[in-house]
Amino acid sequence: MQNKHAYVSQQEAPFPAGKVLISKTDTKGVITYCNDEFEAISGYTREELIGKSHNIVRHPDMPPSAFKWMWDTLKSER
């Protein structure tokens, strides 16, 4: 798969009103499931998302420490 979204487009994707974005990963952060809304706002097809690291949808300005905190919290079952 060629990553067609490896850059920041400066185009805002409005959050769909009344919708919930859901994705599931394994313990290594590999996407195992996503709902239709998550797929649509990601800009990728479900086939491009499943089996890939969740980082595929991470904005490059998001600090790695935010994800470390999230994974530490999840692993401690909080």
N, CA, C and O atoms as a Tripos MOL2 file, in Angstrom:
@<TRIPOS>MOLECULE
protein
  312   311    78     0     0
PROTEIN
NO_CHARGES

@<TRIPOS>ATOM
      1 N           0.8390   -1.1800    0.0000 N.3       1 MET1
      2 CA          0.0000    0.0000    0.0000 C.3       1 MET1
      3 C           0.8790    1.2360    0.0000 C.2       1 MET1
      4 O           1.8130    1.3350    0.7950 O.2       1 MET1
      5 N           0.5990    2.1400   -0.8480 N.am      2 GLN2
      6 CA          1.2900    3.4240   -0.8380 C.3       2 GLN2
      7 C           0.5170    4.3680    0.0630 C.2       2 GLN2
      8 O          -0.6910    4.5440   -0.0940 O.2       2 GLN2
      9 N           1.2270    4.9770    1.0120 N.am      3 ASN3
     10 CA          0.5510    5.8590    1.9600 C.3       3 ASN3
     11 C           0.2220    7.1740    1.2860 C.2       3 ASN3
     12 O           1.0810    8.0450    1.1460 O.2       3 ASN3
     13 N          -1.0220    7.3150    0.8690 N.am      4 LYS4
     14 CA         -1.4590    8.5230    0.1730 C.3       4 LYS4
     15 C          -1.6880    9.6860    1.1180 C.2       4 LYS4
     16 O          -1.9850   10.7960    0.6770 O.2       4 LYS4
     17 N          -1.5500    9.4380    2.4360 N.am      5 HIS5
     18 CA         -1.8160   10.4680    3.4340 C.3       5 HIS5
     19 C          -0.5810   10.7300    4.2980 C.2       5 HIS5
     20 O          -0.7150   11.0530    5.4790 O.2       5 HIS5
     21 N           0.5950   10.5960    3.7390 N.am      6 ALA6
     22 CA          1.8200   10.7520    4.5110 C.3       6 ALA6
     23 C           2.1500   12.2240    4.7660 C.2       6 ALA6
     24 O           3.2090   12.5330    5.3130 O.2       6 ALA6
     25 N           1.2900   13.0960    4.3920 N.am      7 TYR7
     26 CA          1.5060   14.5180    4.5950 C.3       7 TYR7
     27 C           0.2670   15.1230    5.2380 C.2       7 TYR7
     28 O          -0.8070   14.5210    5.2290 O.2       7 TYR7
     29 N           0.4210   16.3010    5.7870 N.am      8 VAL8
     30 CA         -0.7180   17.0220    6.3540 C.3       8 VAL8
     31 C          -1.2890   17.8840    5.2400 C.2       8 VAL8
     32 O          -0.5800   18.7020    4.6530 O.2       8 VAL8
     33 N          -2.5710   17.6980    4.9510 N.am      9 SER9
     34 CA         -3.1830   18.3640    3.7970 C.3       9 SER9
     35 C          -3.6500   19.7840    4.0900 C.2       9 SER9
     36 O          -3.9560   20.5370    3.1650 O.2       9 SER9
     37 N          -3.7090   20.1590    5.3720 N.am     10 GLN10
     38 CA         -4.2610   21.4490    5.7750 C.3      10 GLN10
     39 C          -5.7450   21.5470    5.4450 C.2      10 GLN10
     40 O          -6.3000   22.6450    5.4130 O.2      10 GLN10
     41 N          -6.3950   20.4030    5.1980 N.am     11 GLN11
     42 CA         -7.8320   20.3720    4.9710 C.3      11 GLN11
     43 C          -8.4890   19.7080    6.1710 C.2      11 GLN11
     44 O          -8.2130   18.5520    6.4910 O.2      11 GLN11
     45 N          -9.3610   20.4610    6.8250 N.am     12 GLU12
     46 CA        -10.0430   19.9390    7.9910 C.3      12 GLU12
     47 C         -11.1130   18.9420    7.5740 C.2      12 GLU12
     48 O         -11.8650   19.1740    6.6280 O.2      12 GLU12
     49 N         -11.1670   17.8280    8.2970 N.am     13 ALA13
     50 CA        -12.2350   16.8450    8.0960 C.3      13 ALA13
     51 C         -13.2020   17.0130    9.2590 C.2      13 ALA13
     52 O         -12.8920   16.6070   10.3790 O.2      13 ALA13
     53 N         -14.3730   17.6060    9.0130 N.am     14 PRO14
     54 CA        -15.2960   17.8390   10.1170 C.3      14 PRO14
     55 C         -15.7580   16.5310   10.7430 C.2      14 PRO14
     56 O         -16.0270   15.5470   10.0550 O.2      14 PRO14
     57 N         -15.8420   16.5510   12.0710 N.am     15 PHE15
     58 CA        -16.2960   15.3750   12.7970 C.3      15 PHE15
     59 C         -17.7820   15.1780   12.5180 C.2      15 PHE15
     60 O         -18.5680   16.1170   12.6450 O.2      15 PHE15
     61 N         -18.1700   13.9580   12.1390 N.am     16 PRO16
     62 CA        -19.5820   13.7330   11.8030 C.3      16 PRO16
     63 C         -20.5000   13.8440   13.0240 C.2      16 PRO16
     64 O         -20.3370   13.1030   13.9940 O.2      16 PRO16
     65 N         -21.4520   14.7580   12.9780 N.am     17 ALA17
     66 CA        -22.3850   14.9750   14.0880 C.3      17 ALA17
     67 C         -23.1660   13.7050   14.3800 C.2      17 ALA17
     68 O         -23.6600   13.0380   13.4710 O.2      17 ALA17
     69 N         -23.2680   13.3840   15.6620 N.am     18 GLY18
     70 CA        -24.0530   12.2310   16.0720 C.3      18 GLY18
     71 C         -23.4030   10.8900   15.7860 C.2      18 GLY18
     72 O         -24.0490    9.8550   15.9480 O.2      18 GLY18
     73 N         -22.1670   10.8760   15.3740 N.am     19 LYS19
     74 CA        -21.4640    9.6330   15.0410 C.3      19 LYS19
     75 C         -20.3700    9.3660   16.0620 C.2      19 LYS19
     76 O         -19.9190   10.2750   16.7580 O.2      19 LYS19
     77 N         -19.9570    8.1350   16.1420 N.am     20 VAL20
     78 CA        -18.8820    7.7260   17.0350 C.3      20 VAL20
     79 C         -17.8320    7.0200   16.2040 C.2      20 VAL20
     80 O         -18.1430    6.1420   15.4010 O.2      20 VAL20
     81 N         -16.5840    7.4140   16.4060 N.am     21 LEU21
     82 CA        -15.4840    6.7540   15.7020 C.3      21 LEU21
     83 C         -14.9720    5.6180   16.5770 C.2      21 LEU21
     84 O         -14.6350    5.8290   17.7420 O.2      21 LEU21
     85 N         -14.9160    4.4230   16.0190 N.am     22 ILE22
     86 CA        -14.4710    3.2640   16.7810 C.3      22 ILE22
     87 C         -13.3970    2.5350   16.0010 C.2      22 ILE22
     88 O         -13.5510    2.2340   14.8170 O.2      22 ILE22
     89 N         -12.3080    2.2600   16.6930 N.am     23 SER23
     90 CA        -11.2830    1.3750   16.1370 C.3      23 SER23
     91 C         -10.7980    0.4880   17.2650 C.2      23 SER23
     92 O         -10.8100    0.8770   18.4330 O.2      23 SER23
     93 N         -10.3760   -0.6990   16.9010 N.am     24 LYS24
     94 CA         -9.8150   -1.6390   17.8710 C.3      24 LYS24
     95 C          -8.4540   -2.0580   17.3640 C.2      24 LYS24
     96 O          -8.2300   -2.1960   16.1610 O.2      24 LYS24
     97 N          -7.5360   -2.2610   18.3230 N.am     25 THR25
     98 CA         -6.2060   -2.7300   17.9590 C.3      25 THR25
     99 C          -5.8390   -3.9240   18.8240 C.2      25 THR25
    100 O          -6.4750   -4.2080   19.8390 O.2      25 THR25
    101 N          -4.7930   -4.6140   18.3880 N.am     26 ASP26
    102 CA         -4.2290   -5.6310   19.2610 C.3      26 ASP26
    103 C          -3.2750   -4.9250   20.2260 C.2      26 ASP26
    104 O          -3.1810   -3.6980   20.2100 O.2      26 ASP26
    105 N          -2.5690   -5.6840   21.0610 N.am     27 THR27
    106 CA         -1.7030   -5.0650   22.0680 C.3      27 THR27
    107 C          -0.4650   -4.4050   21.4690 C.2      27 THR27
    108 O           0.2660   -3.7110   22.1760 O.2      27 THR27
    109 N          -0.2250   -4.6080   20.1970 N.am     28 LYS28
    110 CA          0.8980   -3.9450   19.5260 C.3      28 LYS28
    111 C           0.4520   -2.7020   18.7520 C.2      28 LYS28
    112 O           1.2680   -2.0530   18.0960 O.2      28 LYS28
    113 N          -0.8430   -2.3680   18.8270 N.am     29 GLY29
    114 CA         -1.3350   -1.1740   18.1510 C.3      29 GLY29
    115 C          -1.7210   -1.4000   16.7010 C.2      29 GLY29
    116 O          -1.8820   -0.4360   15.9530 O.2      29 GLY29
    117 N          -1.8750   -2.6560   16.2850 N.am     30 VAL30
    118 CA         -2.2680   -2.9810   14.9150 C.3      30 VAL30
    119 C          -3.7970   -3.0100   14.8510 C.2      30 VAL30
    120 O          -4.4510   -3.6760   15.6540 O.2      30 VAL30
    121 N          -4.3480   -2.2880   13.8970 N.am     31 ILE31
    122 CA         -5.7980   -2.1700   13.7800 C.3      31 ILE31
    123 C          -6.4050   -3.5220   13.4080 C.2      31 ILE31
    124 O          -5.9960   -4.1620   12.4380 O.2      31 ILE31
    125 N          -7.4000   -3.9420   14.2120 N.am     32 THR32
    126 CA         -8.1010   -5.1920   13.9490 C.3      32 THR32
    127 C          -9.5570   -4.9580   13.5510 C.2      32 THR32
    128 O         -10.2070   -5.8520   13.0100 O.2      32 THR32
    129 N         -10.0660   -3.7590   13.8200 N.am     33 TYR33
    130 CA        -11.4580   -3.4290   13.4910 C.3      33 TYR33
    131 C         -11.6000   -1.9180   13.4290 C.2      33 TYR33
    132 O         -10.9220   -1.1860   14.1500 O.2      33 TYR33
    133 N         -12.4890   -1.4630   12.5590 N.am     34 CYS34
    134 CA        -12.9130   -0.0620   12.5830 C.3      34 CYS34
    135 C         -14.3370    0.0060   12.0520 C.2      34 CYS34
    136 O         -14.7330   -0.7830   11.1930 O.2      34 CYS34
    137 N         -15.0980    0.9600   12.5750 N.am     35 ASN35
    138 CA        -16.4640    1.1140   12.0890 C.3      35 ASN35
    139 C         -16.4730    1.9890   10.8290 C.2      35 ASN35
    140 O         -15.4530    2.5630   10.4460 O.2      35 ASN35
    141 N         -17.6410    2.0740   10.1990 N.am     36 ASP36
    142 CA        -17.7620    2.8160    8.9440 C.3      36 ASP36
    143 C         -17.3630    4.2750    9.0920 C.2      36 ASP36
    144 O         -16.7220    4.8380    8.2040 O.2      36 ASP36
    145 N         -17.7410    4.8980   10.2210 N.am     37 GLU37
    146 CA        -17.4240    6.3150   10.4250 C.3      37 GLU37
    147 C         -15.9180    6.5380   10.5370 C.2      37 GLU37
    148 O         -15.3840    7.5030    9.9900 O.2      37 GLU37
    149 N         -15.2360    5.6390   11.2500 N.am     38 PHE38
    150 CA        -13.7850    5.7470   11.3780 C.3      38 PHE38
    151 C         -13.1340    5.6220   10.0070 C.2      38 PHE38
    152 O         -12.2430    6.3960    9.6560 O.2      38 PHE38
    153 N         -13.5880    4.6430    9.2430 N.am     39 GLU39
    154 CA        -13.0460    4.4510    7.8890 C.3      39 GLU39
    155 C         -13.2450    5.7120    7.0480 C.2      39 GLU39
    156 O         -12.3190    6.1780    6.3840 O.2      39 GLU39
    157 N         -14.4490    6.2530    7.0830 N.am     40 ALA40
    158 CA        -14.7660    7.4110    6.2410 C.3      40 ALA40
    159 C         -13.9120    8.6280    6.5910 C.2      40 ALA40
    160 O         -13.3930    9.2960    5.6960 O.2      40 ALA40
    161 N         -13.7620    8.9210    7.8760 N.am     41 ILE41
    162 CA        -13.0180   10.1310    8.2540 C.3      41 ILE41
    163 C         -11.5070    9.9270    8.1170 C.2      41 ILE41
    164 O         -10.7600   10.8990    8.0020 O.2      41 ILE41
    165 N         -11.0530    8.6760    8.1280 N.am     42 SER42
    166 CA         -9.6120    8.4090    8.0330 C.3      42 SER42
    167 C          -9.0470    8.7220    6.6520 C.2      42 SER42
    168 O          -7.8710    9.0610    6.5180 O.2      42 SER42
    169 N          -9.8850    8.6090    5.6310 N.am     43 GLY43
    170 CA         -9.3990    8.7930    4.2710 C.3      43 GLY43
    171 C          -8.8300    7.5210    3.6630 C.2      43 GLY43
    172 O          -8.3820    7.5230    2.5160 O.2      43 GLY43
    173 N          -8.8460    6.4490    4.4170 N.am     44 TYR44
    174 CA         -8.3770    5.1570    3.9410 C.3      44 TYR44
    175 C          -9.5560    4.2150    3.7820 C.2      44 TYR44
    176 O         -10.6200    4.4430    4.3570 O.2      44 TYR44
    177 N          -9.3700    3.1640    3.0060 N.am     45 THR45
    178 CA        -10.3760    2.1140    2.9520 C.3      45 THR45
    179 C         -10.1500    1.1850    4.1320 C.2      45 THR45
    180 O          -9.0690    1.1640    4.7200 O.2      45 THR45
    181 N         -11.1680    0.4240    4.4710 N.am     46 ARG46
    182 CA        -11.0390   -0.5480    5.5650 C.3      46 ARG46
    183 C          -9.9020   -1.5280    5.2690 C.2      46 ARG46
    184 O          -9.1570   -1.9080    6.1730 O.2      46 ARG46
    185 N          -9.7700   -1.9320    4.0210 N.am     47 GLU47
    186 CA         -8.7010   -2.8530    3.6460 C.3      47 GLU47
    187 C          -7.3120   -2.2420    3.8710 C.2      47 GLU47
    188 O          -6.3580   -2.9560    4.1810 O.2      47 GLU47
    189 N          -7.2050   -0.9290    3.7150 N.am     48 GLU48
    190 CA         -5.9350   -0.2500    3.9600 C.3      48 GLU48
    191 C          -5.6580   -0.0870    5.4490 C.2      48 GLU48
    192 O          -4.5000    0.0260    5.8480 O.2      48 GLU48
    193 N          -6.6920   -0.0720    6.2700 N.am     49 LEU49
    194 CA         -6.5320    0.1370    7.7070 C.3      49 LEU49
    195 C          -6.2610   -1.1510    8.4780 C.2      49 LEU49
    196 O          -5.3470   -1.2000    9.3010 O.2      49 LEU49
    197 N          -7.0510   -2.1960    8.2180 N.am     50 ILE50
    198 CA         -6.9320   -3.4440    8.9730 C.3      50 ILE50
    199 C          -5.5500   -4.0520    8.7510 C.2      50 ILE50
    200 O          -5.0980   -4.2170    7.6180 O.2      50 ILE50
    201 N          -4.8970   -4.3770    9.8520 N.am     51 GLY51
    202 CA         -3.5610   -4.9690    9.7750 C.3      51 GLY51
    203 C          -2.4220   -3.9600    9.7980 C.2      51 GLY51
    204 O          -1.2500   -4.3360    9.7890 O.2      51 GLY51
    205 N          -2.7710   -2.6700    9.8270 N.am     52 LYS52
    206 CA         -1.7490   -1.6190    9.8640 C.3      52 LYS52
    207 C          -1.6630   -1.0290   11.2680 C.2      52 LYS52
    208 O          -2.6060   -1.1090   12.0540 O.2      52 LYS52
    209 N          -0.5200   -0.4400   11.5590 N.am     53 SER53
    210 CA         -0.3540    0.2580   12.8310 C.3      53 SER53
    211 C          -1.3400    1.4210   12.9000 C.2      53 SER53
    212 O          -1.5820    2.1040   11.9050 O.2      53 SER53
    213 N          -1.9070    1.6370   14.0920 N.am     54 HIS54
    214 CA         -2.8520    2.7420   14.2770 C.3      54 HIS54
    215 C          -2.1790    4.0830   13.9770 C.2      54 HIS54
    216 O          -2.8620    5.0790   13.7370 O.2      54 HIS54
    217 N          -0.8680    4.1130   13.9900 N.am     55 ASN55
    218 CA         -0.1420    5.3480   13.6630 C.3      55 ASN55
    219 C          -0.4320    5.8340   12.2440 C.2      55 ASN55
    220 O          -0.1260    6.9780   11.9070 O.2      55 ASN55
    221 N          -1.0150    4.9820   11.4170 N.am     56 ILE56
    222 CA         -1.3380    5.3800   10.0450 C.3      56 ILE56
    223 C          -2.2630    6.5940   10.0310 C.2      56 ILE56
    224 O          -2.2530    7.3670    9.0730 O.2      56 ILE56
    225 N          -3.0570    6.7690   11.0760 N.am     57 VAL57
    226 CA         -3.9860    7.9020   11.1240 C.3      57 VAL57
    227 C          -3.5380    8.9870   12.1060 C.2      57 VAL57
    228 O          -4.2730    9.9420   12.3570 O.2      57 VAL57
    229 N          -2.3550    8.8400   12.6500 N.am     58 ARG58
    230 CA         -1.8540    9.8210   13.6330 C.3      58 ARG58
    231 C          -1.3550   11.0770   12.9300 C.2      58 ARG58
    232 O          -0.5990   10.9990   11.9620 O.2      58 ARG58
    233 N          -1.7780   12.2140   13.4170 N.am     59 HIS59
    234 CA         -1.2820   13.4900   12.8890 C.3      59 HIS59
    235 C           0.1760   13.6350   13.3050 C.2      59 HIS59
    236 O           0.5150   13.3280   14.4480 O.2      59 HIS59
    237 N           1.0450   14.0930   12.4140 N.am     60 PRO60
    238 CA          2.4690   14.1820   12.7480 C.3      60 PRO60
    239 C           2.7920   15.1430   13.8920 C.2      60 PRO60
    240 O           3.8700   15.0500   14.4800 O.2      60 PRO60
    241 N           1.8870   16.0600   14.2190 N.am     61 ASP61
    242 CA          2.1250   16.9740   15.3310 C.3      61 ASP61
    243 C           1.7240   16.3900   16.6820 C.2      61 ASP61
    244 O           1.9840   17.0000   17.7190 O.2      61 ASP61
    245 N           1.0990   15.2230   16.6840 N.am     62 MET62
    246 CA          0.6940   14.5840   17.9420 C.3      62 MET62
    247 C           1.9430   14.0430   18.6340 C.2      62 MET62
    248 O           2.6660   13.2320   18.0550 O.2      62 MET62
    249 N           2.2010   14.4790   19.8500 N.am     63 PRO63
    250 CA          3.4360   14.0400   20.5210 C.3      63 PRO63
    251 C           3.3660   12.5520   20.8930 C.2      63 PRO63
    252 O           2.3310   12.0730   21.3560 O.2      63 PRO63
    253 N           4.4650   11.8320   20.6890 N.am     64 PRO64
    254 CA          4.5070   10.4140   21.0630 C.3      64 PRO64
    255 C           4.1600   10.1800   22.5260 C.2      64 PRO64
    256 O           3.6470    9.1150   22.8700 O.2      64 PRO64
    257 N           4.4290   11.1490   23.3950 N.am     65 SER65
    258 CA          4.1290   10.9810   24.8180 C.3      65 SER65
    259 C           2.6310   10.7930   25.0750 C.2      65 SER65
    260 O           2.2530   10.1340   26.0430 O.2      65 SER65
    261 N           1.7780   11.3630   24.2240 N.am     66 ALA66
    262 CA          0.3270   11.1870   24.3860 C.3      66 ALA66
    263 C          -0.0500    9.7240   24.1840 C.2      66 ALA66
    264 O          -0.9060    9.1940   24.8920 O.2      66 ALA66
    265 N           0.5870    9.0820   23.2230 N.am     67 PHE67
    266 CA          0.2880    7.6760   22.9680 C.3      67 PHE67
    267 C           0.9220    6.7770   24.0200 C.2      67 PHE67
    268 O           0.3590    5.7400   24.3710 O.2      67 PHE67
    269 N           2.0770    7.1620   24.5200 N.am     68 LYS68
    270 CA          2.6840    6.3890   25.6000 C.3      68 LYS68
    271 C           1.7590    6.4010   26.8060 C.2      68 LYS68
    272 O           1.5340    5.3650   27.4310 O.2      68 LYS68
    273 N           1.2150    7.5850   27.1390 N.am     69 TRP69
    274 CA          0.2880    7.6950   28.2610 C.3      69 TRP69
    275 C          -0.9310    6.8110   28.0220 C.2      69 TRP69
    276 O          -1.3650    6.0910   28.9220 O.2      69 TRP69
    277 N          -1.4850    6.8640   26.8110 N.am     70 MET70
    278 CA         -2.6650    6.0620   26.4990 C.3      70 MET70
    279 C          -2.3710    4.5700   26.6680 C.2      70 MET70
    280 O          -3.1420    3.8560   27.3090 O.2      70 MET70
    281 N          -1.2510    4.0940   26.0930 N.am     71 TRP71
    282 CA         -0.9260    2.6680   26.1850 C.3      71 TRP71
    283 C          -0.6180    2.2590   27.6190 C.2      71 TRP71
    284 O          -1.0100    1.1760   28.0530 O.2      71 TRP71
    285 N           0.0760    3.1140   28.3520 N.am     72 ASP72
    286 CA          0.3440    2.8060   29.7670 C.3      72 ASP72
    287 C          -0.9730    2.6790   30.5390 C.2      72 ASP72
    288 O          -1.1250    1.7860   31.3730 O.2      72 ASP72
    289 N          -1.9230    3.5780   30.2550 N.am     73 THR73
    290 CA         -3.2210    3.5570   30.9260 C.3      73 THR73
    291 C          -3.9960    2.2900   30.5590 C.2      73 THR73
    292 O          -4.5700    1.6370   31.4310 O.2      73 THR73
    293 N          -4.0140    1.9490   29.2950 N.am     74 LEU74
    294 CA         -4.7430    0.7520   28.8580 C.3      74 LEU74
    295 C          -4.1210   -0.5180   29.4410 C.2      74 LEU74
    296 O          -4.8320   -1.4180   29.8870 O.2      74 LEU74
    297 N          -2.8030   -0.5780   29.4320 N.am     75 LYS75
    298 CA         -2.1280   -1.7810   29.9430 C.3      75 LYS75
    299 C          -2.3350   -1.9570   31.4500 C.2      75 LYS75
    300 O          -2.2920   -3.0770   31.9580 O.2      75 LYS75
    301 N          -2.5580   -0.8560   32.1580 N.am     76 SER76
    302 CA         -2.8120   -0.9550   33.5960 C.3      76 SER76
    303 C          -4.3020   -1.1530   33.8700 C.2      76 SER76
    304 O          -4.7290   -1.1600   35.0250 O.2      76 SER76
    305 N          -5.0950   -1.3160   32.8010 N.am     77 GLU77
    306 CA         -6.5360   -1.5600   32.8830 C.3      77 GLU77
    307 C          -7.2990   -0.4450   33.5770 C.2      77 GLU77
    308 O          -8.2900   -0.6960   34.2630 O.2      77 GLU77
    309 N          -6.8370    0.7890   33.3990 N.am     78 ARG78
    310 CA         -7.5500    1.9470   33.9620 C.3      78 ARG78
    311 C          -8.4000    2.5870   32.8940 C.2      78 ARG78
    312 O          -9.0820    3.5770   33.1580 O.2      78 ARG78
@<TRIPOS>BOND
     1     1     2 1
     2     2     3 1
     3     3     4 2
     4     3     5 am
     5     5     6 1
     6     6     7 1
     7     7     8 2
     8     7     9 am
     9     9    10 1
    10    10    11 1
    11    11    12 2
    12    11    13 am
    13    13    14 1
    14    14    15 1
    15    15    16 2
    16    15    17 am
    17    17    18 1
    18    18    19 1
    19    19    20 2
    20    19    21 am
    21    21    22 1
    22    22    23 1
    23    23    24 2
    24    23    25 am
    25    25    26 1
    26    26    27 1
    27    27    28 2
    28    27    29 am
    29    29    30 1
    30    30    31 1
    31    31    32 2
    32    31    33 am
    33    33    34 1
    34    34    35 1
    35    35    36 2
    36    35    37 am
    37    37    38 1
    38    38    39 1
    39    39    40 2
    40    39    41 am
    41    41    42 1
    42    42    43 1
    43    43    44 2
    44    43    45 am
    45    45    46 1
    46    46    47 1
    47    47    48 2
    48    47    49 am
    49    49    50 1
    50    50    51 1
    51    51    52 2
    52    51    53 am
    53    53    54 1
    54    54    55 1
    55    55    56 2
    56    55    57 am
    57    57    58 1
    58    58    59 1
    59    59    60 2
    60    59    61 am
    61    61    62 1
    62    62    63 1
    63    63    64 2
    64    63    65 am
    65    65    66 1
    66    66    67 1
    67    67    68 2
    68    67    69 am
    69    69    70 1
    70    70    71 1
    71    71    72 2
    72    71    73 am
    73    73    74 1
    74    74    75 1
    75    75    76 2
    76    75    77 am
    77    77    78 1
    78    78    79 1
    79    79    80 2
    80    79    81 am
    81    81    82 1
    82    82    83 1
    83    83    84 2
    84    83    85 am
    85    85    86 1
    86    86    87 1
    87    87    88 2
    88    87    89 am
    89    89    90 1
    90    90    91 1
    91    91    92 2
    92    91    93 am
    93    93    94 1
    94    94    95 1
    95    95    96 2
    96    95    97 am
    97    97    98 1
    98    98    99 1
    99    99   100 2
   100    99   101 am
   101   101   102 1
   102   102   103 1
   103   103   104 2
   104   103   105 am
   105   105   106 1
   106   106   107 1
   107   107   108 2
   108   107   109 am
   109   109   110 1
   110   110   111 1
   111   111   112 2
   112   111   113 am
   113   113   114 1
   114   114   115 1
   115   115   116 2
   116   115   117 am
   117   117   118 1
   118   118   119 1
   119   119   120 2
   120   119   121 am
   121   121   122 1
   122   122   123 1
   123   123   124 2
   124   123   125 am
   125   125   126 1
   126   126   127 1
   127   127   128 2
   128   127   129 am
   129   129   130 1
   130   130   131 1
   131   131   132 2
   132   131   133 am
   133   133   134 1
   134   134   135 1
   135   135   136 2
   136   135   137 am
   137   137   138 1
   138   138   139 1
   139   139   140 2
   140   139   141 am
   141   141   142 1
   142   142   143 1
   143   143   144 2
   144   143   145 am
   145   145   146 1
   146   146   147 1
   147   147   148 2
   148   147   149 am
   149   149   150 1
   150   150   151 1
   151   151   152 2
   152   151   153 am
   153   153   154 1
   154   154   155 1
   155   155   156 2
   156   155   157 am
   157   157   158 1
   158   158   159 1
   159   159   160 2
   160   159   161 am
   161   161   162 1
   162   162   163 1
   163   163   164 2
   164   163   165 am
   165   165   166 1
   166   166   167 1
   167   167   168 2
   168   167   169 am
   169   169   170 1
   170   170   171 1
   171   171   172 2
   172   171   173 am
   173   173   174 1
   174   174   175 1
   175   175   176 2
   176   175   177 am
   177   177   178 1
   178   178   179 1
   179   179   180 2
   180   179   181 am
   181   181   182 1
   182   182   183 1
   183   183   184 2
   184   183   185 am
   185   185   186 1
   186   186   187 1
   187   187   188 2
   188   187   189 am
   189   189   190 1
   190   190   191 1
   191   191   192 2
   192   191   193 am
   193   193   194 1
   194   194   195 1
   195   195   196 2
   196   195   197 am
   197   197   198 1
   198   198   199 1
   199   199   200 2
   200   199   201 am
   201   201   202 1
   202   202   203 1
   203   203   204 2
   204   203   205 am
   205   205   206 1
   206   206   207 1
   207   207   208 2
   208   207   209 am
   209   209   210 1
   210   210   211 1
   211   211   212 2
   212   211   213 am
   213   213   214 1
   214   214   215 1
   215   215   216 2
   216   215   217 am
   217   217   218 1
   218   218   219 1
   219   219   220 2
   220   219   221 am
   221   221   222 1
   222   222   223 1
   223   223   224 2
   224   223   225 am
   225   225   226 1
   226   226   227 1
   227   227   228 2
   228   227   229 am
   229   229   230 1
   230   230   231 1
   231   231   232 2
   232   231   233 am
   233   233   234 1
   234   234   235 1
   235   235   236 2
   236   235   237 am
   237   237   238 1
   238   238   239 1
   239   239   240 2
   240   239   241 am
   241   241   242 1
   242   242   243 1
   243   243   244 2
   244   243   245 am
   245   245   246 1
   246   246   247 1
   247   247   248 2
   248   247   249 am
   249   249   250 1
   250   250   251 1
   251   251   252 2
   252   251   253 am
   253   253   254 1
   254   254   255 1
   255   255   256 2
   256   255   257 am
   257   257   258 1
   258   258   259 1
   259   259   260 2
   260   259   261 am
   261   261   262 1
   262   262   263 1
   263   263   264 2
   264   263   265 am
   265   265   266 1
   266   266   267 1
   267   267   268 2
   268   267   269 am
   269   269   270 1
   270   270   271 1
   271   271   272 2
   272   271   273 am
   273   273   274 1
   274   274   275 1
   275   275   276 2
   276   275   277 am
   277   277   278 1
   278   278   279 1
   279   279   280 2
   280   279   281 am
   281   281   282 1
   282   282   283 1
   283   283   284 2
   284   283   285 am
   285   285   286 1
   286   286   287 1
   287   287   288 2
   288   287   289 am
   289   289   290 1
   290   290   291 1
   291   291   292 2
   292   291   293 am
   293   293   294 1
   294   294   295 1
   295   295   296 2
   296   295   297 am
   297   297   298 1
   298   298   299 1
   299   299   300 2
   300   299   301 am
   301   301   302 1
   302   302   303 1
   303   303   304 2
   304   303   305 am
   305   305   306 1
   306   306   307 1
   307   307   308 2
   308   307   309 am
   309   309   310 1
   310   310   311 1
   311   311   312 2
@<TRIPOS>SUBSTRUCTURE
     1 MET1         2 RESIDUE 1 A MET
     2 GLN2         6 RESIDUE 1 A GLN
     3 ASN3        10 RESIDUE 1 A ASN
     4 LYS4        14 RESIDUE 1 A LYS
     5 HIS5        18 RESIDUE 1 A HIS
     6 ALA6        22 RESIDUE 1 A ALA
     7 TYR7        26 RESIDUE 1 A TYR
     8 VAL8        30 RESIDUE 1 A VAL
     9 SER9        34 RESIDUE 1 A SER
    10 GLN10       38 RESIDUE 1 A GLN
    11 GLN11       42 RESIDUE 1 A GLN
    12 GLU12       46 RESIDUE 1 A GLU
    13 ALA13       50 RESIDUE 1 A ALA
    14 PRO14       54 RESIDUE 1 A PRO
    15 PHE15       58 RESIDUE 1 A PHE
    16 PRO16       62 RESIDUE 1 A PRO
    17 ALA17       66 RESIDUE 1 A ALA
    18 GLY18       70 RESIDUE 1 A GLY
    19 LYS19       74 RESIDUE 1 A LYS
    20 VAL20       78 RESIDUE 1 A VAL
    21 LEU21       82 RESIDUE 1 A LEU
    22 ILE22       86 RESIDUE 1 A ILE
    23 SER23       90 RESIDUE 1 A SER
    24 LYS24       94 RESIDUE 1 A LYS
    25 THR25       98 RESIDUE 1 A THR
    26 ASP26      102 RESIDUE 1 A ASP
    27 THR27      106 RESIDUE 1 A THR
    28 LYS28      110 RESIDUE 1 A LYS
    29 GLY29      114 RESIDUE 1 A GLY
    30 VAL30      118 RESIDUE 1 A VAL
    31 ILE31      122 RESIDUE 1 A ILE
    32 THR32      126 RESIDUE 1 A THR
    33 TYR33      130 RESIDUE 1 A TYR
    34 CYS34      134 RESIDUE 1 A CYS
    35 ASN35      138 RESIDUE 1 A ASN
    36 ASP36      142 RESIDUE 1 A ASP
    37 GLU37      146 RESIDUE 1 A GLU
    38 PHE38      150 RESIDUE 1 A PHE
    39 GLU39      154 RESIDUE 1 A GLU
    40 ALA40      158 RESIDUE 1 A ALA
    41 ILE41      162 RESIDUE 1 A ILE
    42 SER42      166 RESIDUE 1 A SER
    43 GLY43      170 RESIDUE 1 A GLY
    44 TYR44      174 RESIDUE 1 A TYR
    45 THR45      178 RESIDUE 1 A THR
    46 ARG46      182 RESIDUE 1 A ARG
    47 GLU47      186 RESIDUE 1 A GLU
    48 GLU48      190 RESIDUE 1 A GLU
    49 LEU49      194 RESIDUE 1 A LEU
    50 ILE50      198 RESIDUE 1 A ILE
    51 GLY51      202 RESIDUE 1 A GLY
    52 LYS52      206 RESIDUE 1 A LYS
    53 SER53      210 RESIDUE 1 A SER
    54 HIS54      214 RESIDUE 1 A HIS
    55 ASN55      218 RESIDUE 1 A ASN
    56 ILE56      222 RESIDUE 1 A ILE
    57 VAL57      226 RESIDUE 1 A VAL
    58 ARG58      230 RESIDUE 1 A ARG
    59 HIS59      234 RESIDUE 1 A HIS
    60 PRO60      238 RESIDUE 1 A PRO
    61 ASP61      242 RESIDUE 1 A ASP
    62 MET62      246 RESIDUE 1 A MET
    63 PRO63      250 RESIDUE 1 A PRO
    64 PRO64      254 RESIDUE 1 A PRO
    65 SER65      258 RESIDUE 1 A SER
    66 ALA66      262 RESIDUE 1 A ALA
    67 PHE67      266 RESIDUE 1 A PHE
    68 LYS68      270 RESIDUE 1 A LYS
    69 TRP69      274 RESIDUE 1 A TRP
    70 MET70      278 RESIDUE 1 A MET
    71 TRP71      282 RESIDUE 1 A TRP
    72 ASP72      286 RESIDUE 1 A ASP
    73 THR73      290 RESIDUE 1 A THR
    74 LEU74      294 RESIDUE 1 A LEU
    75 LYS75      298 RESIDUE 1 A LYS
    76 SER76      302 RESIDUE 1 A SER
    77 GLU77      306 RESIDUE 1 A GLU
    78 ARG78      310 RESIDUE 1 A ARG
